[in-house]
Amino acid sequence: MWENEEQARAEIKKLVGEYYHQFKEDKSVFKPGDRINYASRVFDEKEMQSLTDATLDFWLTTGRFCNEFEKNFGEWIGARFVHLVNSGSSANLLAFTALTAPELGKKQIRKGDEVITVACGFPTTINPILQYGAVPVFVDVTIPQYNIDVTKLEDAYTPGKTKAVMIAHTLGNPFNIKAVKEFCDKYDLWLVEDNCDALGSKYTMGETRFTGTWGDIGTSSFYPPHHMTMGEGGAVYTNDPLLSRLLLSFRDWGRDCVCPSGKDNLCGHRFDGDWSELPHGYDHKYVYSHFGYNIKVTDMQAAVGVEQLKKFPDFIKARKANWSYLKDNLKRLSDKLILPEPEQDSDPSWFGFLISVKPETGLNRNAVTRFIEDHNIQTRLLFSGNITRHPCFDQIRNTDAYRVVGSLDNSDFIVNNSFWVGVYPGMTKEKLDYMAEVISDALKSH
Ligand SMILES: Cc1ncc(COP(=O)(O)O)c(C=O)c1O
């Protein structure tokens, strides 16, 4: 039927391209009242063709597309080592778990050690700390940045116990990296940047760098609403060779060997090592130096990511432009709404547009979001608001499994008054204008 595989692939991919244009391309023209999601996948035939390529390889597990993505992503963001995983939550789990490795000596995070984080956080930034038996220490955030209140850091520090700070850049807005990094350097603490909502954000401190590359480890999510997608997927990145090796081991079953899937004996010493209490020459591929997981990503997911990364600079531009447009449009409502502000020295690649209803206006946030949702515009709350108020905390409430430092007044304020709407690249001026109009009406009608 085909002369060779290359020709077959070219034809199949051409058909996939035609299929995309006929059935998947969004040709709709927005009319007020049409659905406006807070986020969605933005893709074209290129992602579908790349996915088809990976499918036809039928390699299935981590393979050539993963390698290509990790290399290109690392070059783009400025990280020496990038490891793909199956979600942003897995990325956080992996980043935290790597810091529990005994190889890290006195910096190893042990059970009972403390990790400073924010109460207004995403659950899976915090869960790995609790699951391991370390103690999250919750501090408040500032408004309208919605990031860690760095004036609380010193109070949160316990000599000999505090080992790390692990926090997200909220909805794309970088936290005060200068203050947090100086604090971490002063006490020799790890800094894990949950960069899941901030891919493409920049921060300037002497030099300008992408968020996720200032701390020891950065994490990303490629879940569909995020800055770029693989369906499910995430990444962990670092510039530290030891951390990189630990991340790889914990990601891949906890094994000692670093040979990639499908490769054996790259070091040439597969059968002549001595490992703990194992007999001499035990097959190194089956030697486990950590209590690890298997949280790898498939090559099909990475194949989508490879094409998304090429579009990424345009995605960032669109997110920034949409955010600024919406902010200009909503400024007239600033007597009723607290509008978001970028952190000083930052250039955010916004994940969303975060709004707080001023309580003194007598407006009720839930009534406002209900009105907006009734007009077919999707809204979201900020992370957990205050994670310590959630049912998952009932089982550990008032125990020493966690600590709270200072008041969580702003986190509680966010629980009651904040919400966000989308600025993803699928927005148009017409959609943003309509959103602003509906938000304005929501305030009038209550
Ligand atoms: C800040 C933050 N961290 C982690 C995650 C988890 O990512 P995933 O949904 O890919 O597990 C999210 C998800 O939205 C997030 O917003």
The ligand as an SDF file (V2000), in Angstrom:
LIG
                    3D

 16 16  0  0  0  0  0  0  0  0999 V2000
   -0.0260   25.9740   42.0600 C   0  0  0  0  0  0  0  0  0  0  0  0
   -0.3660   24.5890   41.6060 C   0  0  0  0  0  0  0  0  0  0  0  0
    0.4380   23.5770   41.9350 N   0  0  0  0  0  0  0  0  0  0  0  0
    0.1910   22.3180   41.5350 C   0  0  0  0  0  0  0  0  0  0  0  0
   -0.8850   22.0190   40.7440 C   0  0  0  0  0  0  0  0  0  0  0  0
   -1.1490   20.5980   40.3440 C   0  0  0  0  0  0  0  0  0  0  0  0
   -1.0010   20.3700   38.9650 O   0  0  0  0  0  0  0  0  0  0  0  0
   -1.7540   19.1180   38.2750 P   0  0  0  0  0  0  0  0  0  0  0  0
   -3.1790   19.4880   38.1500 O   0  0  0  0  0  0  0  0  0  0  0  0
   -1.0530   18.9480   36.9650 O   0  0  0  0  0  0  0  0  0  0  0  0
   -1.5490   17.9600   39.1750 O   0  0  0  0  0  0  0  0  0  0  0  0
   -1.7540   23.0460   40.3600 C   0  0  0  0  0  0  0  0  0  0  0  0
   -2.9320   22.7260   39.5410 C   0  0  0  0  0  0  0  0  0  0  0  0
   -3.6430   23.5480   39.0430 O   0  0  0  0  0  0  0  0  0  0  0  0
   -1.4940   24.3660   40.8020 C   0  0  0  0  0  0  0  0  0  0  0  0
   -2.3050   25.3760   40.4700 O   0  0  0  0  0  0  0  0  0  0  0  0
  1  2  1  0
  2  3  1  0
  2 15  2  0
  3  4  2  0
  4  5  1  0
  5  6  1  0
  5 12  2  0
  6  7  1  0
  7  8  1  0
  8  9  2  0
  8 10  1  0
  8 11  1  0
 12 13  1  0
 12 15  1  0
 13 14  2  0
 15 16  1  0
M  END
$$$$
